[in-house]
Amino acid sequence: MGKEIYKDFVSGGIKEKEAREWAIQISGVFGKPKKEDKKDLMKELEIEQLVHFSPEEIEGIKKLVKAAIGRKSGPSEDELKLLRKNSGAADIAMFGRMLADIPPFTAEAAFQVAHSFTVHKAAVEDDYFSAVDDLNKKEEHSGSGHIRQAEFGAGLFYLFVCIDRKMLKENLVNNVELVKKAISALVKSAVTVSPTGKQNSFASRSRASYVLAEKGDEQPRSLAVAFLKPVSGDDVSGGAANALVNTRKTFNLVYGDKIVPYVLDALNGEGTLEGLIKYCFEE
C-alpha cells in the first residue's frame, strides 16, 4: 500500500522526497514502517505486518492522497486519525484482523471454524507416481523425469462452524443486509464448496450429507464428542447422523437446552439449503 501511495503522489506531481515521507506517514497508520535500506529505498514504504484493507480504508487513503496533492502539503495528524474508522469489509468482519502494533485496527473474528475429522476409522493411502518426458530420446538420460509420493484419504468428515451474529453485526457497523449476505455466503460455502487442492487428481467434489444447525444466546457447543467412538457398520452416514442426534439429546437432558434446530438431511431429502440459510441469519 505504501508503494502505491508513493506512486500516486509522484504521478500527481509531488517531488520524490515529499512523496516518500507522506507515503510513510499514511501507510504507517496501519503498522510499523520497515527500517530504511540504502540498497532498496522502496523498502521503507512497506510496513512490518501483512494487512487486509477494507474498501472504506482504501477509499479514505485515496481521498487523503488527492487532498494532499491538491494543496501540495502532507497529511495532518487529524487526517491520519480519520483513517482509523470501523470497517465494512465482510471478510475482515468474519475472520478478523490482527494488528498487534495498532490495536484500533484489530478486529475480533465473528466466525470460528474447527478442523474437520473423519467420524470413522480411515486409512491414509500412498499414491506413488512418476512422470515421463515424452521428448526424451534417452541419449543422455533414461527413466522417469519425476518421481514422487502423495498421501491421501477418504472418509465422512465432521465439521463444526460457529457464528457470533452479534459480533458480526457490530463489526459491520450494524449493516443488517451485509450481515445476512455474509452469513448466507458462509453457510452456502460450508455445505457446498470443496477445497480446490488436488482436485485434478482426486475430484473431491463433495457436499454436506447432513447438517444440524442450532442458534441461541447460550454458549455455543460442538458435538464432536459424538464421534469419540468411531462410527462403524454398513451405513456410516446414517450412523453418524444418529450419533449426532443422540448426543444432542443427552446434552439437552443434562443442561436443559431447549433450542429448536434446523436439520438438512440430503440423503433422506429433509430440509433445504434456502431454509438452512434463512434459519441461520434470522434473529
Secondary structure, DSSP 8 states (H G I E B T S, - for coil): -HHHHHHHHHHTT--HHHHHHHHHHHHGGGS-B----TT-TTGGGSBSS-----HHHHHHHHHHHHHHHHHTS---HHHHHHT------HHHHHH-B--TT-GGG-B--SEEE---EESS----EEEEEEE--TT--SSS--S-SEEEEEEE----EE--EEE-HHHHHHHTTT-HHHHHHHHHHHHHHHHH----TTHHHH------SEEEE--SSS-----GGGGSS---SS-HHHHHHHHHHHHHHHHHHHH------EEEETTTTBS-HHHHHHHHH--
